[in-house]
Protein backbone atom coordinates (compact mmCIF):
# COMPACT_ATOMS: atom_id res chain seq x y z
CA UNK A 1 0.00 0.00 0.00
CA UNK A 2 1.13 3.44 -0.74
CA UNK A 3 1.84 5.70 2.14
CA UNK A 4 -0.32 8.76 2.92
CA UNK A 5 2.62 10.93 1.92
CA UNK A 6 2.80 9.19 -1.44
CA UNK A 7 -0.92 9.81 -2.04
CA UNK A 8 -0.50 13.49 -1.16
CA UNK A 9 2.44 13.79 -3.55
CA UNK A 10 0.46 12.29 -6.39
CA UNK A 11 -2.47 14.59 -5.65
CA UNK A 12 -0.22 17.65 -5.64
CA UNK A 13 1.38 16.58 -8.91
CA UNK A 14 -2.04 16.09 -10.53
CA UNK A 15 -3.26 19.50 -9.41
CA UNK A 16 -0.11 21.17 -10.73
CA UNK A 17 -0.55 19.38 -14.04
CA UNK A 18 -4.18 20.57 -14.28
CA UNK A 19 -3.16 24.13 -13.39
CA UNK A 20 -0.52 24.12 -16.12
CA UNK A 21 -3.16 22.98 -18.63
CA UNK A 22 -5.49 25.72 -17.39
CA UNK A 23 -2.93 28.50 -17.73
CA UNK A 24 -1.81 27.21 -21.14
CA UNK A 25 -5.41 27.18 -22.37
CA UNK A 26 -6.02 30.66 -20.94
CA UNK A 27 -2.87 31.98 -22.61
CA UNK A 28 -3.92 30.48 -25.96
CA UNK A 29 -7.38 32.06 -25.65
CA UNK A 30 -5.90 35.47 -24.85
CA UNK A 31 -3.49 35.17 -27.77
CA UNK A 32 -6.29 34.14 -30.14
CA UNK A 33 -8.44 37.02 -28.95
CA UNK A 34 -5.61 39.48 -29.46
CA UNK A 35 -4.92 38.26 -32.99
CA UNK A 36 -8.63 38.19 -33.80
CA UNK A 37 -9.04 41.68 -32.36
CA UNK A 38 -6.17 43.00 -34.47
CA UNK A 39 -7.59 41.44 -37.61
CA UNK A 40 -11.05 42.78 -36.74
CA UNK A 41 -9.64 46.24 -36.13
CA UNK A 42 -7.83 46.09 -39.44
CA UNK A 43 -11.03 45.08 -41.23
CA UNK A 44 -13.03 47.75 -39.44
CA UNK A 45 -10.40 50.27 -40.35
CA UNK A 46 -10.74 49.28 -43.99
CA UNK A 47 -14.55 49.39 -43.87
CA UNK A 48 -14.71 52.73 -42.06
CA UNK A 49 -11.84 54.58 -43.69
CA UNK A 50 -13.54 57.99 -44.03
CA UNK A 51 -14.41 59.06 -47.54
CA UNK A 52 -14.34 62.71 -48.54
CA UNK A 53 -17.49 64.38 -49.87
CA UNK A 54 -17.80 67.92 -51.22
CA UNK A 55 -20.68 70.38 -51.34
CA UNK A 56 -21.16 73.74 -53.00
CA UNK A 57 -24.22 75.98 -53.06
CA UNK A 58 -24.78 79.11 -55.09
CA UNK A 59 -24.69 81.16 -51.90
CA UNK A 60 -24.73 80.79 -48.13
CA UNK A 61 -26.47 84.16 -47.85
CA UNK A 62 -29.75 82.25 -47.68
CA UNK A 63 -30.54 80.16 -44.57
CA UNK A 64 -32.26 77.63 -46.82
CA UNK A 65 -28.84 76.37 -47.93
CA UNK A 66 -27.62 76.13 -44.34
CA UNK A 67 -30.47 73.73 -43.55
CA UNK A 68 -29.84 71.79 -46.77
CA UNK A 69 -26.14 71.49 -45.96
CA UNK A 70 -26.71 70.36 -42.37
CA UNK A 71 -29.11 67.64 -43.57
CA UNK A 72 -26.48 66.29 -45.98
CA UNK A 73 -23.76 66.60 -43.36
CA UNK A 74 -25.74 64.63 -40.78
CA UNK A 75 -26.07 61.66 -43.12
CA UNK A 76 -22.44 61.82 -44.29
CA UNK A 77 -20.96 62.07 -40.81
CA UNK A 78 -23.39 59.43 -39.58
CA UNK A 79 -21.70 57.08 -42.03
CA UNK A 80 -18.26 57.95 -40.67
CA UNK A 81 -17.32 60.13 -43.64
CA UNK A 82 -16.28 63.77 -44.07
CA UNK A 83 -18.10 66.63 -45.81
CA UNK A 84 -16.33 69.81 -46.92
CA UNK A 85 -18.07 72.79 -48.52
CA UNK A 86 -17.43 75.99 -50.43
CA UNK A 87 -19.40 79.24 -50.84
CA UNK A 88 -18.99 80.86 -54.30
CA UNK A 89 -21.10 83.90 -53.34
CA UNK A 90 -23.17 83.80 -56.56
CA UNK A 91 -20.06 83.72 -58.76
CA UNK A 92 -19.97 80.80 -61.22
CA UNK A 93 -16.30 81.19 -62.12
CA UNK A 94 -15.46 81.09 -58.44
CA UNK A 95 -17.64 78.02 -57.97
CA UNK A 96 -15.91 76.23 -60.83
CA UNK A 97 -12.51 77.01 -59.31
CA UNK A 98 -13.63 75.81 -55.89
CA UNK A 99 -14.90 72.54 -57.35
CA UNK A 100 -11.49 71.96 -58.93
CA UNK A 101 -9.91 72.57 -55.53
CA UNK A 102 -12.16 69.99 -53.91
CA UNK A 103 -11.36 67.49 -56.65
CA UNK A 104 -7.65 67.99 -55.90
CA UNK A 105 -8.39 67.41 -52.21
CA UNK A 106 -9.76 63.99 -53.13
CA UNK A 107 -13.56 64.18 -52.96
CA UNK A 108 -15.44 61.12 -54.21
CA UNK A 109 -18.88 62.76 -54.31
CA UNK A 110 -19.98 66.34 -55.02
CA UNK A 111 -23.34 67.75 -53.93
CA UNK A 112 -23.83 70.55 -56.43
CA UNK A 113 -26.19 73.52 -56.40
CA UNK A 114 -24.97 75.63 -59.35
CA UNK A 115 -24.85 79.40 -59.56
CA UNK A 116 -25.47 79.32 -63.32
CA UNK A 117 -27.11 76.22 -64.76
CA UNK A 118 -25.12 76.53 -68.03
CA UNK A 119 -21.73 77.97 -67.04
CA UNK A 120 -21.11 75.24 -64.48
CA UNK A 121 -20.33 72.82 -67.32
CA UNK A 122 -16.47 73.04 -67.09
CA UNK A 123 -16.70 71.91 -63.46
CA UNK A 124 -18.99 69.05 -64.44
CA UNK A 125 -16.49 67.96 -67.08
CA UNK A 126 -13.70 68.04 -64.51
CA UNK A 127 -15.76 65.88 -62.15
CA UNK A 128 -16.35 63.31 -64.86
CA UNK A 129 -12.64 63.19 -65.71
CA UNK A 130 -11.79 62.70 -62.02
CA UNK A 131 -14.58 60.10 -61.63
CA UNK A 132 -16.31 62.21 -58.99
CA UNK A 133 -19.98 61.33 -58.47
CA UNK A 134 -22.19 64.43 -58.86
CA UNK A 135 -25.53 64.72 -57.06
CA UNK A 136 -27.33 67.81 -58.35
CA UNK A 137 -29.49 69.43 -55.64
CA UNK A 138 -32.24 72.06 -55.59
CA UNK A 139 -31.69 73.62 -59.03
CA UNK A 140 -31.01 71.62 -62.18
CA UNK A 141 -27.90 71.92 -64.35
CA UNK A 142 -28.39 72.16 -68.12
CA UNK A 143 -26.06 69.26 -68.98
CA UNK A 144 -27.77 66.50 -67.03
CA UNK A 145 -25.65 63.72 -68.49
CA UNK A 146 -22.83 64.72 -66.12
CA UNK A 147 -24.82 64.06 -62.94
CA UNK A 148 -25.84 60.77 -61.37
CA UNK A 149 -29.07 62.09 -59.87
CA UNK A 150 -31.07 65.31 -59.49
CA UNK A 151 -32.95 65.96 -56.24
CA UNK A 152 -35.24 68.97 -56.11
CA UNK A 153 -38.67 70.30 -55.24
CA UNK A 154 -41.27 70.24 -58.00
CA UNK A 155 -40.59 73.89 -58.71
CA UNK A 156 -43.09 74.14 -61.55
CA UNK A 157 -45.87 73.04 -59.20
CA UNK A 158 -44.67 75.58 -56.62
CA UNK A 159 -45.42 78.36 -59.11
CA UNK A 160 -48.77 76.82 -60.00
CA UNK A 161 -49.84 76.79 -56.35
CA UNK A 162 -49.07 80.50 -55.94
CA UNK A 163 -51.03 81.39 -59.09
CA UNK A 164 -54.01 79.30 -58.05
CA UNK A 165 -54.18 80.96 -54.65
CA UNK A 166 -53.91 84.40 -56.23
CA UNK A 167 -56.77 83.63 -58.64
CA UNK A 168 -58.95 82.56 -55.72
CA UNK A 169 -58.29 85.82 -53.90
CA UNK A 170 -58.58 88.38 -56.71
CA UNK A 171 -60.63 88.41 -59.91
CA UNK A 172 -58.02 90.43 -61.77
CA UNK A 173 -54.38 91.36 -61.24
CA UNK A 174 -51.52 93.44 -62.55
CA UNK A 175 -48.55 91.30 -61.66
CA UNK A 176 -44.88 91.97 -60.93
CA UNK A 177 -42.46 89.02 -61.10
CA UNK A 178 -38.98 89.16 -59.59
CA UNK A 179 -37.08 86.09 -60.81
CA UNK A 180 -33.61 84.89 -61.79
CA UNK A 181 -32.98 83.60 -65.35
CA UNK A 182 -29.77 81.71 -64.54
CA UNK A 183 -31.38 79.58 -61.82
CA UNK A 184 -33.62 76.81 -63.16
CA UNK A 185 -35.55 76.34 -59.92
CA UNK A 186 -36.77 79.94 -60.02
CA UNK A 187 -37.28 79.84 -63.79
CA UNK A 188 -39.52 76.78 -63.42
CA UNK A 189 -41.50 78.40 -60.60
CA UNK A 190 -42.16 81.45 -62.73
CA UNK A 191 -43.14 79.27 -65.68
CA UNK A 192 -45.61 77.34 -63.56
CA UNK A 193 -47.16 80.61 -62.44
CA UNK A 194 -47.33 82.00 -66.00
CA UNK A 195 -48.80 78.82 -67.47
CA UNK A 196 -51.55 78.87 -64.85
CA UNK A 197 -52.72 82.37 -65.76
CA UNK A 198 -52.13 81.97 -69.50
CA UNK A 199 -55.11 82.86 -71.65
CA UNK A 200 -56.88 84.75 -68.87
CA UNK A 201 -56.85 88.45 -69.75
CA UNK A 202 -57.79 89.40 -66.20
CA UNK A 203 -54.27 88.55 -65.06
CA UNK A 204 -51.47 90.51 -66.72
CA UNK A 205 -47.75 90.70 -66.00
CA UNK A 206 -46.72 94.37 -66.02
CA UNK A 207 -43.07 93.97 -65.03
CA UNK A 208 -40.39 91.27 -64.75
CA UNK A 209 -37.19 91.96 -62.82
CA UNK A 210 -34.06 90.00 -61.87
CA UNK A 211 -33.56 89.63 -58.13
CA UNK A 212 -30.75 87.02 -58.05
CA UNK A 213 -32.69 85.15 -55.37
CA UNK A 214 -31.35 87.50 -52.67
CA UNK A 215 -32.97 89.96 -50.28
CA UNK A 216 -30.78 93.00 -50.94
CA UNK A 217 -30.79 92.69 -54.73
CA UNK A 218 -34.55 92.16 -54.87
CA UNK A 219 -35.22 95.12 -52.59
CA UNK A 220 -33.16 97.36 -54.86
CA UNK A 221 -34.83 96.05 -58.03
CA UNK A 222 -38.28 96.58 -56.57
CA UNK A 223 -37.40 100.05 -55.31
CA UNK A 224 -36.28 101.07 -58.81
CA UNK A 225 -39.53 99.75 -60.26
CA UNK A 226 -41.64 101.63 -57.71
CA UNK A 227 -40.10 104.89 -58.91
CA UNK A 228 -41.80 104.31 -62.27
CA UNK A 229 -45.20 104.48 -60.52
CA UNK A 230 -46.75 101.61 -62.47
CA UNK A 231 -50.02 100.28 -61.06
CA UNK A 232 -49.89 96.66 -59.72
CA UNK A 233 -51.51 94.57 -56.99
CA UNK A 234 -49.62 91.23 -57.01
CA UNK A 235 -45.94 90.34 -56.71
CA UNK A 236 -44.40 86.90 -57.18
CA UNK A 237 -40.93 86.48 -55.70
CA UNK A 238 -38.82 83.63 -57.06
CA UNK A 239 -38.01 82.56 -53.51
CA UNK A 240 -38.66 83.77 -49.97
CA UNK A 241 -35.62 86.09 -49.70
CA UNK A 242 -36.78 87.74 -52.94
CA UNK A 243 -40.29 88.25 -51.60
CA UNK A 244 -38.97 89.62 -48.31
CA UNK A 245 -36.73 92.03 -50.19
CA UNK A 246 -39.75 93.18 -52.20
CA UNK A 247 -41.67 93.67 -48.95
CA UNK A 248 -38.88 95.86 -47.57
CA UNK A 249 -39.06 98.08 -50.66
CA UNK A 250 -42.86 98.26 -50.52
CA UNK A 251 -42.72 99.29 -46.88
CA UNK A 252 -40.04 101.87 -47.59
CA UNK A 253 -42.28 103.49 -50.21
CA UNK A 254 -45.48 102.79 -48.24
CA UNK A 255 -46.92 100.73 -51.09
CA UNK A 256 -47.59 97.43 -49.32
CA UNK A 257 -51.31 98.04 -48.73
CA UNK A 258 -53.55 96.00 -51.02
CA UNK A 259 -50.69 94.03 -52.59
CA UNK A 260 -50.67 90.22 -52.61
CA UNK A 261 -47.09 89.07 -52.16
CA UNK A 262 -45.97 85.48 -52.74
CA UNK A 263 -42.71 83.69 -52.10
CA UNK A 264 -41.45 80.13 -52.47
CA UNK A 265 -39.54 78.24 -49.74
CA UNK A 266 -41.53 78.24 -46.50
CA UNK A 267 -38.74 79.86 -44.51
CA UNK A 268 -39.15 80.83 -40.83
CA UNK A 269 -38.63 84.52 -41.70
CA UNK A 270 -41.38 84.42 -44.32
CA UNK A 271 -43.78 82.57 -42.01
CA UNK A 272 -43.13 85.13 -39.29
CA UNK A 273 -44.12 87.99 -41.60
CA UNK A 274 -47.04 85.93 -42.90
CA UNK A 275 -48.30 85.61 -39.34
CA UNK A 276 -48.21 89.40 -39.04
CA UNK A 277 -50.31 89.74 -42.19
CA UNK A 278 -47.67 91.36 -44.42
CA UNK A 279 -47.48 88.47 -46.92
CA UNK A 280 -49.96 86.28 -48.80
CA UNK A 281 -48.42 82.82 -49.17
CA UNK A 282 -45.41 80.67 -49.90
CA UNK A 283 -45.05 77.37 -51.71
CA UNK A 284 -43.10 75.51 -49.08
CA UNK A 285 -40.30 73.08 -49.71
CA UNK A 286 -38.17 71.08 -47.31
CA UNK A 287 -34.40 71.60 -47.56
CA UNK A 288 -34.00 69.00 -44.82
CA UNK A 289 -35.78 66.37 -46.92
CA UNK A 290 -33.86 67.32 -50.07
CA UNK A 291 -30.56 67.03 -48.20
CA UNK A 292 -31.40 63.68 -46.64
CA UNK A 293 -32.61 62.21 -49.94
CA UNK A 294 -29.57 63.55 -51.83
CA UNK A 295 -27.12 62.08 -49.32
CA UNK A 296 -28.86 58.71 -49.22
CA UNK A 297 -28.94 58.64 -53.02
CA UNK A 298 -25.18 59.16 -53.06
CA UNK A 299 -24.61 56.24 -50.69
CA UNK A 300 -26.96 54.00 -52.63
CA UNK A 301 -24.97 54.72 -55.79
CA UNK A 302 -21.62 54.13 -54.07
CA UNK A 303 -22.96 50.81 -52.79
CA UNK A 304 -23.75 49.67 -56.32
CA UNK A 305 -27.50 50.23 -56.22
CA UNK A 306 -29.47 51.66 -59.12
CA UNK A 307 -30.65 55.21 -58.35
CA UNK A 308 -33.34 57.40 -59.87
CA UNK A 309 -31.80 60.01 -62.18
CA UNK A 310 -34.49 62.52 -61.18
CA UNK A 311 -36.19 62.77 -57.79
CA UNK A 312 -38.95 65.36 -57.37
CA UNK A 313 -40.38 66.35 -53.97
CA UNK A 314 -43.86 67.88 -53.90
CA UNK A 315 -44.33 71.39 -52.44
CA UNK A 316 -47.39 72.67 -50.55
CA UNK A 317 -48.84 76.13 -50.06
CA UNK A 318 -48.68 77.89 -46.69
CA UNK A 319 -51.02 80.87 -46.27
CA UNK A 320 -52.49 82.82 -43.38
CA UNK A 321 -55.41 80.40 -43.39
CA UNK A 322 -53.36 77.26 -42.66
CA UNK A 323 -50.29 78.75 -40.98
CA UNK A 324 -51.25 77.30 -37.61
CA UNK A 325 -50.57 73.83 -39.02
CA UNK A 326 -46.85 74.59 -39.37
CA UNK A 327 -43.98 75.46 -37.05
CA UNK A 328 -43.24 79.14 -37.66
CA UNK A 329 -39.72 79.26 -36.25
CA UNK A 330 -38.26 76.33 -38.15
CA UNK A 331 -38.04 74.78 -41.60
CA UNK A 332 -40.21 71.91 -42.70
C-alpha positions in Angstrom: 0.0 0.0 0.0 1.1 3.4 -0.7 1.8 5.7 2.1 -0.3 8.8 2.9 2.6 10.9 1.9 2.8 9.2 -1.4 -0.9 9.8 -2.0 -0.5 13.5 -1.2 2.4 13.8 -3.5 0.5 12.3 -6.4 -2.5 14.6 -5.7 -0.2 17.6 -5.6 1.4 16.6 -8.9 -2.0 16.1 -10.5 -3.3 19.5 -9.4 -0.1 21.2 -10.7 -0.6 19.4 -14.0 -4.2 20.6 -14.3 -3.2 24.1 -13.4 -0.5 24.1 -16.1 -3.2 23.0 -18.6 -5.5 25.7 -17.4 -2.9 28.5 -17.7 -1.8 27.2 -21.1 -5.4 27.2 -22.4 -6.0 30.7 -20.9 -2.9 32.0 -22.6 -3.9 30.5 -26.0 -7.4 32.1 -25.7 -5.9 35.5 -24.9 -3.5 35.2 -27.8 -6.3 34.1 -30.1 -8.4 37.0 -28.9 -5.6 39.5 -29.5 -4.9 38.3 -33.0 -8.6 38.2 -33.8 -9.0 41.7 -32.4 -6.2 43.0 -34.5 -7.6 41.4 -37.6 -11.0 42.8 -36.7 -9.6 46.2 -36.1 -7.8 46.1 -39.4 -11.0 45.1 -41.2 -13.0 47.7 -39.4 -10.4 50.3 -40.4 -10.7 49.3 -44.0 -14.5 49.4 -43.9 -14.7 52.7 -42.1 -11.8 54.6 -43.7 -13.5 58.0 -44.0 -14.4 59.1 -47.5 -14.3 62.7 -48.5 -17.5 64.4 -49.9 -17.8 67.9 -51.2 -20.7 70.4 -51.3 -21.2 73.7 -53.0 -24.2 76.0 -53.1 -24.8 79.1 -55.1 -24.7 81.2 -51.9 -24.7 80.8 -48.1 -26.5 84.2 -47.9 -29.7 82.3 -47.7 -30.5 80.2 -44.6 -32.3 77.6 -46.8 -28.8 76.4 -47.9 -27.6 76.1 -44.3 -30.5 73.7 -43.5 -29.8 71.8 -46.8 -26.1 71.5 -46.0 -26.7 70.4 -42.4 -29.1 67.6 -43.6 -26.5 66.3 -46.0 -23.8 66.6 -43.4 -25.7 64.6 -40.8 -26.1 61.7 -43.1 -22.4 61.8 -44.3 -21.0 62.1 -40.8 -23.4 59.4 -39.6 -21.7 57.1 -42.0 -18.3 58.0 -40.7 -17.3 60.1 -43.6 -16.3 63.8 -44.1 -18.1 66.6 -45.8 -16.3 69.8 -46.9 -18.1 72.8 -48.5 -17.4 76.0 -50.4 -19.4 79.2 -50.8 -19.0 80.9 -54.3 -21.1 83.9 -53.3 -23.2 83.8 -56.6 -20.1 83.7 -58.8 -20.0 80.8 -61.2 -16.3 81.2 -62.1 -15.5 81.1 -58.4 -17.6 78.0 -58.0 -15.9 76.2 -60.8 -12.5 77.0 -59.3 -13.6 75.8 -55.9 -14.9 72.5 -57.3 -11.5 72.0 -58.9 -9.9 72.6 -55.5 -12.2 70.0 -53.9 -11.4 67.5 -56.7 -7.7 68.0 -55.9 -8.4 67.4 -52.2 -9.8 64.0 -53.1 -13.6 64.2 -53.0 -15.4 61.1 -54.2 -18.9 62.8 -54.3 -20.0 66.3 -55.0 -23.3 67.8 -53.9 -23.8 70.5 -56.4 -26.2 73.5 -56.4 -25.0 75.6 -59.3 -24.8 79.4 -59.6 -25.5 79.3 -63.3 -27.1 76.2 -64.8 -25.1 76.5 -68.0 -21.7 78.0 -67.0 -21.1 75.2 -64.5 -20.3 72.8 -67.3 -16.5 73.0 -67.1 -16.7 71.9 -63.5 -19.0 69.0 -64.4 -16.5 68.0 -67.1 -13.7 68.0 -64.5 -15.8 65.9 -62.1 -16.4 63.3 -64.9 -12.6 63.2 -65.7 -11.8 62.7 -62.0 -14.6 60.1 -61.6 -16.3 62.2 -59.0 -20.0 61.3 -58.5 -22.2 64.4 -58.9 -25.5 64.7 -57.1 -27.3 67.8 -58.4 -29.5 69.4 -55.6 -32.2 72.1 -55.6 -31.7 73.6 -59.0 -31.0 71.6 -62.2 -27.9 71.9 -64.4 -28.4 72.2 -68.1 -26.1 69.3 -69.0 -27.8 66.5 -67.0 -25.6 63.7 -68.5 -22.8 64.7 -66.1 -24.8 64.1 -62.9 -25.8 60.8 -61.4 -29.1 62.1 -59.9 -31.1 65.3 -59.5 -32.9 66.0 -56.2 -35.2 69.0 -56.1 -38.7 70.3 -55.2 -41.3 70.2 -58.0 -40.6 73.9 -58.7 -43.1 74.1 -61.6 -45.9 73.0 -59.2 -44.7 75.6 -56.6 -45.4 78.4 -59.1 -48.8 76.8 -60.0 -49.8 76.8 -56.3 -49.1 80.5 -55.9 -51.0 81.4 -59.1 -54.0 79.3 -58.1 -54.2 81.0 -54.6 -53.9 84.4 -56.2 -56.8 83.6 -58.6 -59.0 82.6 -55.7 -58.3 85.8 -53.9 -58.6 88.4 -56.7 -60.6 88.4 -59.9 -58.0 90.4 -61.8 -54.4 91.4 -61.2 -51.5 93.4 -62.5 -48.6 91.3 -61.7 -44.9 92.0 -60.9 -42.5 89.0 -61.1 -39.0 89.2 -59.6 -37.1 86.1 -60.8 -33.6 84.9 -61.8 -33.0 83.6 -65.4 -29.8 81.7 -64.5 -31.4 79.6 -61.8 -33.6 76.8 -63.2 -35.5 76.3 -59.9 -36.8 79.9 -60.0 -37.3 79.8 -63.8 -39.5 76.8 -63.4 -41.5 78.4 -60.6 -42.2 81.5 -62.7 -43.1 79.3 -65.7 -45.6 77.3 -63.6 -47.2 80.6 -62.4 -47.3 82.0 -66.0 -48.8 78.8 -67.5 -51.6 78.9 -64.8 -52.7 82.4 -65.8 -52.1 82.0 -69.5 -55.1 82.9 -71.7 -56.9 84.8 -68.9 -56.8 88.4 -69.7 -57.8 89.4 -66.2 -54.3 88.5 -65.1 -51.5 90.5 -66.7 -47.7 90.7 -66.0 -46.7 94.4 -66.0 -43.1 94.0 -65.0 -40.4 91.3 -64.8 -37.2 92.0 -62.8 -34.1 90.0 -61.9 -33.6 89.6 -58.1 -30.8 87.0 -58.1 -32.7 85.2 -55.4 -31.4 87.5 -52.7 -33.0 90.0 -50.3 -30.8 93.0 -50.9 -30.8 92.7 -54.7 -34.6 92.2 -54.9 -35.2 95.1 -52.6 -33.2 97.4 -54.9 -34.8 96.1 -58.0 -38.3 96.6 -56.6 -37.4 100.1 -55.3 -36.3 101.1 -58.8 -39.5 99.7 -60.3 -41.6 101.6 -57.7 -40.1 104.9 -58.9 -41.8 104.3 -62.3 -45.2 104.5 -60.5 -46.7 101.6 -62.5 -50.0 100.3 -61.1 -49.9 96.7 -59.7 -51.5 94.6 -57.0 -49.6 91.2 -57.0 -45.9 90.3 -56.7 -44.4 86.9 -57.2 -40.9 86.5 -55.7 -38.8 83.6 -57.1 -38.0 82.6 -53.5 -38.7 83.8 -50.0 -35.6 86.1 -49.7 -36.8 87.7 -52.9 -40.3 88.2 -51.6 -39.0 89.6 -48.3 -36.7 92.0 -50.2 -39.8 93.2 -52.2 -41.7 93.7 -48.9 -38.9 95.9 -47.6 -39.1 98.1 -50.7 -42.9 98.3 -50.5 -42.7 99.3 -46.9 -40.0 101.9 -47.6 -42.3 103.5 -50.2 -45.5 102.8 -48.2 -46.9 100.7 -51.1 -47.6 97.4 -49.3 -51.3 98.0 -48.7 -53.6 96.0 -51.0 -50.7 94.0 -52.6 -50.7 90.2 -52.6 -47.1 89.1 -52.2 -46.0 85.5 -52.7 -42.7 83.7 -52.1 -41.5 80.1 -52.5 -39.5 78.2 -49.7 -41.5 78.2 -46.5 -38.7 79.9 -44.5 -39.2 80.8 -40.8 -38.6 84.5 -41.7 -41.4 84.4 -44.3 -43.8 82.6 -42.0 -43.1 85.1 -39.3 -44.1 88.0 -41.6 -47.0 85.9 -42.9 -48.3 85.6 -39.3 -48.2 89.4 -39.0 -50.3 89.7 -42.2 -47.7 91.4 -44.4 -47.5 88.5 -46.9 -50.0 86.3 -48.8 -48.4 82.8 -49.2 -45.4 80.7 -49.9 -45.0 77.4 -51.7 -43.1 75.5 -49.1 -40.3 73.1 -49.7 -38.2 71.1 -47.3 -34.4 71.6 -47.6 -34.0 69.0 -44.8 -35.8 66.4 -46.9 -33.9 67.3 -50.1 -30.6 67.0 -48.2 -31.4 63.7 -46.6 -32.6 62.2 -49.9 -29.6 63.5 -51.8 -27.1 62.1 -49.3 -28.9 58.7 -49.2 -28.9 58.6 -53.0 -25.2 59.2 -53.1 -24.6 56.2 -50.7 -27.0 54.0 -52.6 -25.0 54.7 -55.8 -21.6 54.1 -54.1 -23.0 50.8 -52.8 -23.7 49.7 -56.3 -27.5 50.2 -56.2 -29.5 51.7 -59.1 -30.6 55.2 -58.4 -33.3 57.4 -59.9 -31.8 60.0 -62.2 -34.5 62.5 -61.2 -36.2 62.8 -57.8 -39.0 65.4 -57.4 -40.4 66.3 -54.0 -43.9 67.9 -53.9 -44.3 71.4 -52.4 -47.4 72.7 -50.5 -48.8 76.1 -50.1 -48.7 77.9 -46.7 -51.0 80.9 -46.3 -52.5 82.8 -43.4 -55.4 80.4 -43.4 -53.4 77.3 -42.7 -50.3 78.7 -41.0 -51.2 77.3 -37.6 -50.6 73.8 -39.0 -46.8 74.6 -39.4 -44.0 75.5 -37.0 -43.2 79.1 -37.7 -39.7 79.3 -36.3 -38.3 76.3 -38.1 -38.0 74.8 -41.6 -40.2 71.9 -42.7 
